[in-house]
Amino acid sequence: MREWIIEHVSASVPRVSYKSPLHQMTQSTPTCLWNDSASIDELTHSIEDGAVGATCNPVIAFTVLKKEMATWRPRIEALLREQPTATEDEIAWTLVEELSVRAAKLLEPVFRQQGGRNGRLSIQTDPRLFRDTEAIVTQAIRFSRLAPNMIVKIPATRAGIGAIEEATARGISINATVSFTVPQTIAVAEAVERGLRRREQEGKEVASMGPVCTIMVGRLDDWLKVVMEKEGISVEPGHLEWAGVAVFKKAYEIYTKRGYRLRLLSAAFRNHMHWSELIGADAVISPPYAWQQRLNKSGIEVTSRIAQPVDPNIVNQLVTHFPDFRRAYSEDGLAVEDFDSYPPTRRTLRQFIAACGDLAGLVRDVMVPNPDQA
């Protein structure tokens, strides 16, 4: 990992020059950087900017394997020989696990240094299990044992909330995903707290756990833009770019006031404010590597903005014109029973589930090559 460049102005007062805006953020604020990819190359470069975490899911795994097929094809062929009765789906999830373990190895030094708070690889449970609490927990247990520094992604669905509590009670650090709203972040936090209290009552340790709750800020923005086009709504230019930021800032304020023992994580980047407006938070930002490069070239000043509220006029316009924003922004805007039917949840689950098929298809092309393309 590259280190700061220290230029001594005097023997007692060093001046610190940072390599990049993200490097400055990671070294001078409590805001952490996680890389939204399990690509070894991308994670290696992200660590140079101070990244202390990474993630893997079917979408990411498919992207990495397709891009690095020359490297991974021999491994797929070996797995097919080793597991002669396995389906393409089973081989695909073996690859997800292996990608995750490789990336986790890079993060182990940070994991040890920071006592489990960071240095974790976030691996996602099968999105097709989103309605089955027991199945989610069973897979979470398996994934948590792949490496000492795993954190398991569980969707903030109706069944997922119960799984989050149970997994936490079993000592598994969780990353709640498929989450877009203040009500979801509160339900996740309360589930984690219940799980932590259960462990404490049993005399088990919780200090080394590092749970987080993701807000997919850009996906909320995406959905409101779809609604705007469908319903012919007109709002001030740029206002929809603030929707996810407004939800994140409100959730962060609630987390801080209530003292929840997990952090928020910003994901699904669509604009620089999904980073710049959250600087200074005791939270995580998790941009894809391409966005990290873009942010490092932005020239945006690294200064704490988390406490700066979103313009009330923007919030009021969004609340007035978009019922789905109002549901996302209000503490009681959604009941747990409504999580699965919330449109951004459905859109995201559909994409994640489709990616499972894409990943299996990639393996199928090796398992049963297409004779028409020979």
Phi, psi and omega per residue, in radians:
M1 nan 2.313 3.096
R2 -1.201 2.587 -3.122
E3 -1.944 2.969 3.103
W4 -1.012 2.667 2.990
I5 -1.689 1.975 -3.095
I6 -1.750 2.046 3.091
E7 -1.914 1.979 -3.055
H8 -1.347 2.004 3.049
V9 -1.362 -0.628 3.056
S10 -2.593 3.055 -3.110
A11 -1.148 -0.456 -3.038
S12 -1.914 -0.296 -3.063
V13 -2.170 1.652 3.127
P14 -1.371 2.601 3.004
R15 -1.821 2.275 -3.072
V16 -1.774 2.165 3.087
S17 -1.900 2.222 -3.054
Y18 -1.686 2.628 -3.096
K19 -1.262 -0.559 -3.055
S20 -2.818 2.891 3.078
P21 -1.003 -0.727 3.133
L22 -1.165 -0.666 3.085
H23 -1.093 -0.724 3.101
Q24 -1.072 -0.769 3.135
M25 -1.045 -0.808 -3.072
T26 -1.198 -0.452 -3.085
Q27 -1.679 -0.291 -3.032
S28 -2.163 -0.012 3.110
T29 -2.364 2.896 3.103
P30 -1.357 -0.048 -3.096
T31 -1.348 2.209 -3.081
C32 -1.704 2.695 3.090
L33 -1.947 2.185 2.959
W34 -2.059 2.498 3.141
N35 -1.517 2.215 -3.099
D36 -1.478 1.007 3.122
S37 -3.013 2.663 3.053
A38 -1.835 0.183 3.068
S39 -1.098 2.209 -3.109
I40 -1.074 -0.744 -3.128
D41 -1.102 -0.828 -3.127
E42 -1.144 -0.745 -3.137
L43 -1.133 -0.676 3.112
T44 -1.016 -0.788 3.127
H45 -1.230 -0.619 3.130
S46 -1.153 -0.651 3.101
I47 -1.054 -0.553 3.114
E48 -1.102 -0.456 3.086
D49 -1.614 0.114 3.088
G50 1.748 0.202 3.125
A51 -1.045 2.409 -3.103
V52 -2.238 0.427 3.102
G53 -2.995 2.949 3.125
A54 -2.771 3.049 -3.075
T55 -2.489 2.756 3.047
C56 -2.518 2.476 3.044
N57 -2.692 3.069 -3.110
P58 -1.009 -0.647 3.117
V59 -1.115 -0.838 -3.137
I60 -1.134 -0.761 -3.119
A61 -1.070 -0.767 3.122
F62 -1.068 -0.773 -3.130
T63 -1.083 -0.807 -3.114
V64 -1.151 -0.814 -3.089
L65 -1.140 -0.704 3.128
K66 -1.124 -0.721 -3.139
K67 -1.209 -0.621 -3.067
E68 -1.934 0.616 -3.029
M69 -1.074 -0.586 3.127
A70 -1.058 -0.575 3.125
T71 -1.396 -0.705 -2.990
W72 -1.568 -0.354 -3.118
R73 -0.995 -0.788 3.105
P74 -1.037 -0.603 3.123
R75 -1.213 -0.694 3.097
I76 -1.092 -0.756 3.120
E77 -1.082 -0.676 3.120
A78 -1.159 -0.731 3.124
L79 -1.111 -0.662 3.110
L80 -1.116 -0.622 3.085
R81 -1.261 -0.707 -3.100
E82 -1.234 -0.530 -3.095
Q83 -2.165 1.281 -2.985
P84 -1.142 -0.300 -3.141
T85 -1.852 0.017 -3.079
A86 -1.262 2.550 3.049
T87 -1.401 2.899 3.084
E88 -1.082 -0.558 3.122
D89 -1.158 -0.730 3.125
E90 -1.155 -0.711 3.079
I91 -1.120 -0.714 -3.126
A92 -1.037 -0.752 -3.131
W93 -1.280 -0.462 2.996
T94 -1.098 -0.687 3.112
L95 -1.158 -0.693 3.075
V96 -1.020 -0.766 -3.140
E97 -1.124 -0.753 -3.103
E98 -1.191 -0.693 3.049
L99 -1.014 -0.763 -3.091
S100 -1.169 -0.734 -3.140
V101 -1.123 -0.710 3.124
R102 -1.072 -0.794 -3.132
A103 -1.192 -0.658 -3.140
A104 -1.050 -0.607 -3.123
K105 -1.056 -0.663 3.131
L106 -1.137 -0.458 -3.039
L107 -1.668 -0.094 -3.083
E108 -1.027 -0.683 3.112
P109 -1.017 -0.749 3.106
V110 -1.153 -0.710 3.127
F111 -0.978 -0.787 -3.138
R112 -1.213 -0.727 -3.103
Q113 -1.124 -0.634 -3.030
Q114 -1.817 0.240 2.999
G115 1.094 0.471 3.078
G116 1.686 -0.209 -3.138
R117 -1.145 -0.701 3.088
N118 -2.273 -3.009 -3.131
G119 1.388 0.487 -3.086
R120 -1.941 2.637 3.007
L121 -1.805 2.168 -3.074
S122 -1.617 1.967 -3.112
I123 -1.940 2.323 -3.006
Q124 -1.624 2.355 3.021
T125 -1.184 2.763 -3.107
D126 -1.004 2.065 -3.086
P127 -1.106 -0.331 3.121
R128 -1.237 -0.178 3.138
L129 -1.629 0.179 -2.924
F130 -1.057 -0.265 -3.130
R131 -1.767 0.004 -2.965
D132 -2.124 1.721 -3.088
T133 -1.012 -0.847 -3.078
E134 -1.100 -0.730 -3.131
A135 -1.159 -0.665 3.108
I136 -1.089 -0.805 -3.122
V137 -1.105 -0.743 3.136
T138 -1.034 -0.774 3.122
Q139 -1.226 -0.631 3.112
A140 -1.064 -0.687 3.114
I141 -1.091 -0.795 3.137
R142 -1.056 -0.851 -3.091
F143 -1.119 -0.642 -3.108
S144 -1.135 -0.357 -3.107
R145 -1.625 -0.044 -3.109
L146 -1.205 -0.565 3.139
A147 -2.766 2.725 -3.095
P148 -1.155 -0.358 -3.032
N149 -1.974 0.631 3.060
M150 -1.463 2.529 2.911
I151 -2.208 2.347 -2.949
V152 -1.832 2.240 -3.141
K153 -1.485 2.180 3.131
I154 -2.206 2.325 -3.083
P155 -1.237 2.538 3.095
A156 -1.473 1.032 3.057
T157 -1.761 3.118 3.140
R158 -1.008 -0.861 3.124
A159 -1.252 -0.539 -3.104
G160 -1.141 -0.582 -3.135
I161 -1.092 -0.759 3.077
G162 -1.119 -0.663 3.126
A163 -1.157 -0.628 3.131
I164 -1.091 -0.774 3.115
E165 -1.099 -0.827 -3.075
E166 -1.151 -0.752 3.126
A167 -1.097 -0.733 3.114
T168 -1.082 -0.759 3.137
A169 -1.084 -0.454 3.116
R170 -1.538 0.068 3.080
G171 1.558 0.242 -3.139
I172 -1.612 2.197 3.042
S173 -1.325 2.275 -3.062
I174 -2.015 2.682 2.982
N175 -2.147 1.833 3.125
A176 -1.220 2.262 -3.126
T177 -2.171 -3.105 -3.053
V178 0.907 0.871 -3.049
S179 -2.272 2.302 -3.013
F180 -2.407 -0.137 -2.887
T181 -2.266 2.746 3.044
V182 -1.057 -0.798 3.117
P183 -1.012 -0.659 3.107
Q184 -1.153 -0.743 -3.121
T185 -1.120 -0.617 3.109
I186 -1.214 -0.776 3.120
A187 -1.057 -0.699 3.098
V188 -1.111 -0.828 -3.111
A189 -1.068 -0.735 3.136
E190 -1.169 -0.646 3.097
A191 -1.140 -0.744 3.099
V192 -1.099 -0.765 3.133
E193 -1.073 -0.715 3.096
R194 -1.078 -0.749 3.125
G195 -1.118 -0.744 3.123
L196 -1.121 -0.720 3.131
R197 -1.122 -0.668 3.097
R198 -1.065 -0.737 3.114
R199 -1.122 -0.769 -3.125
E200 -1.098 -0.687 3.123
Q201 -1.150 -0.433 3.100
E202 -1.583 0.075 3.116
G203 1.329 0.351 -3.125
K204 -1.706 2.654 -3.057
E205 -1.391 2.630 3.099
V206 -2.261 -0.133 -3.015
A207 -1.104 -0.516 -3.079
S208 -1.548 0.038 -3.135
M209 -1.501 2.654 -3.073
G210 -2.388 0.999 -3.065
P211 -1.194 2.616 3.063
V212 -2.431 2.812 3.046
C213 -2.199 2.056 3.140
T214 -1.381 2.460 2.865
I215 -2.031 2.059 -3.129
M216 -1.469 1.340 -2.949
V217 -1.004 -0.775 -3.087
G218 -1.185 -0.509 -3.129
R219 -1.267 -0.513 3.004
L220 -1.172 -0.789 3.074
D221 -0.978 -0.790 -3.124
D222 -0.988 -0.821 -3.072
W223 -1.137 -0.731 3.142
L224 -1.110 -0.568 3.074
K225 -1.178 -0.640 3.067
V226 -1.110 -0.791 3.128
V227 -1.074 -0.732 3.139
M228 -1.007 -0.767 3.140
E229 -1.237 -0.727 -3.121
K230 -1.100 -0.720 -3.006
E231 -1.776 0.041 3.104
G232 1.120 0.653 3.141
I233 -1.487 2.520 3.082
S234 -2.132 2.166 3.066
V235 -2.247 2.953 -3.135
E236 -1.057 2.431 -3.140
P237 -0.956 2.319 3.083
G238 1.567 -0.231 -3.074
H239 -1.144 -0.592 -3.122
L240 -1.189 -0.346 3.106
E241 -1.195 -0.239 -3.079
W242 -1.679 -0.130 -3.014
A243 -1.026 -0.957 -3.133
G244 -1.096 -0.654 3.107
V245 -1.084 -0.763 -3.129
A246 -1.082 -0.733 3.113
V247 -1.127 -0.771 -3.133
F248 -1.064 -0.812 -3.089
K249 -1.133 -0.665 3.115
K250 -1.194 -0.752 3.111
A251 -1.083 -0.708 -3.139
Y252 -1.103 -0.701 3.104
E253 -1.089 -0.739 3.114
I254 -1.131 -0.784 3.124
Y255 -1.030 -0.756 -3.113
T256 -1.129 -0.780 -3.105
K257 -1.163 -0.641 -3.052
R258 -1.586 -0.165 3.082
G259 1.191 0.570 3.093
Y260 -1.061 2.494 -3.066
R261 -1.641 0.759 2.997
L262 -2.596 2.800 -3.103
R263 -1.840 2.734 2.986
L264 -1.491 2.699 3.118
L265 -2.354 2.272 3.118
S266 -1.650 2.206 -3.128
A267 -2.453 3.029 -3.130
A268 1.139 1.113 -3.054
F269 -1.238 2.359 3.057
R270 -2.258 -0.349 3.103
N271 -2.678 2.908 -3.038
H272 -1.159 -0.364 -3.116
M273 -1.181 -0.345 3.058
H274 -1.198 -0.133 2.966
W275 -2.016 -1.003 -2.945
S276 -1.104 -0.615 -3.112
E277 -1.363 -0.159 -3.084
L278 -1.900 -0.036 3.130
I279 -1.046 2.408 -3.139
G280 1.778 -0.271 3.115
A281 -1.322 2.556 2.952
D282 -1.393 1.299 -3.002
A283 -2.629 -3.067 -3.106
V284 -2.130 2.405 2.910
I285 -1.941 2.415 -3.034
S286 -2.323 1.287 3.119
P287 -1.452 2.632 2.954
P288 -1.047 2.777 -3.070
Y289 -1.043 -0.656 3.119
A290 -1.057 -0.653 3.088
W291 -1.245 -0.580 3.082
Q292 -1.068 -0.744 3.102
Q293 -1.092 -0.713 -3.138
R294 -1.145 -0.754 -3.138
L295 -1.138 -0.641 3.131
N296 -1.192 -0.364 3.099
K297 -1.676 0.008 -2.975
S298 -1.291 -0.511 -3.057
G299 1.297 0.156 -3.136
I300 -1.277 2.345 -3.119
E301 -1.146 2.330 3.092
V302 -1.515 1.753 -3.141
T303 -2.515 2.638 -3.086
S304 -1.194 2.139 3.118
R305 -2.178 -0.004 -3.029
I306 -1.036 -0.578 -3.098
A307 -1.482 -0.126 3.120
Q308 -1.394 2.058 -3.074
P309 -1.225 2.663 3.003
V310 -1.205 2.458 -3.138
D311 -0.825 2.113 -3.128
P312 -0.981 -0.543 3.115
N313 -1.122 -0.641 3.095
I314 -1.174 -0.825 -3.139
V315 -1.048 -0.773 -3.123
N316 -1.096 -0.691 3.122
Q317 -1.138 -0.727 3.117
L318 -1.146 -0.747 3.120
V319 -1.096 -0.712 -3.093
T320 -1.188 -0.747 -3.002
H321 -1.617 -0.347 -2.999
F322 -2.252 1.720 3.088
P323 -0.960 -0.593 3.140
D324 -1.233 -0.465 2.999
F325 -1.276 -0.726 3.126
R326 -1.026 -0.711 3.104
R327 -1.159 -0.602 -3.140
A328 -1.292 -0.559 -2.993
Y329 -1.573 -0.448 -3.091
S330 -1.500 2.412 -3.140
E331 -0.986 -0.657 -3.113
D332 -1.869 0.459 -3.086
G333 -1.247 -0.411 3.130
L334 -2.426 2.384 2.941
A335 -1.513 2.772 3.122
V336 -0.970 -0.618 3.139
E337 -1.128 -0.319 -3.113
D338 -1.641 -0.146 -3.015
F339 -1.020 -0.737 -3.036
D340 -1.210 -0.428 -3.088
S341 -1.688 -0.040 3.125
Y342 -1.164 2.266 -2.989
P343 -0.940 -0.802 3.095
P344 -1.063 -0.544 3.071
T345 -1.123 -0.845 -3.139
R346 -1.081 -0.761 -3.133
R347 -1.080 -0.754 -3.085
T348 -1.242 -0.749 3.098
L349 -1.051 -0.700 3.126
R350 -1.085 -0.706 3.124
Q351 -1.173 -0.774 -3.125
F352 -1.130 -0.717 3.130
I353 -1.155 -0.724 3.094
A354 -1.070 -0.620 3.135
A355 -1.139 -0.528 3.055
C356 -1.069 -0.709 3.093
G357 -1.158 -0.692 3.116
D358 -1.089 -0.734 -3.116
L359 -1.158 -0.751 3.092
A360 -1.126 -0.645 3.111
G361 -1.104 -0.635 3.103
L362 -1.092 -0.738 3.095
V363 -1.182 -0.690 -3.126
R364 -1.035 -0.625 3.141
D365 -1.133 -0.415 3.060
V366 -1.551 -0.687 -3.117
M367 -1.162 -0.807 -3.124
V368 -2.280 1.439 -3.076
P369 -1.006 2.488 3.130
N370 -1.287 1.990 -3.097
P371 -1.137 -0.404 3.133
D372 -1.245 -0.302 -3.118
Q373 -1.899 0.145 -3.120
A374 -1.250 nan nan
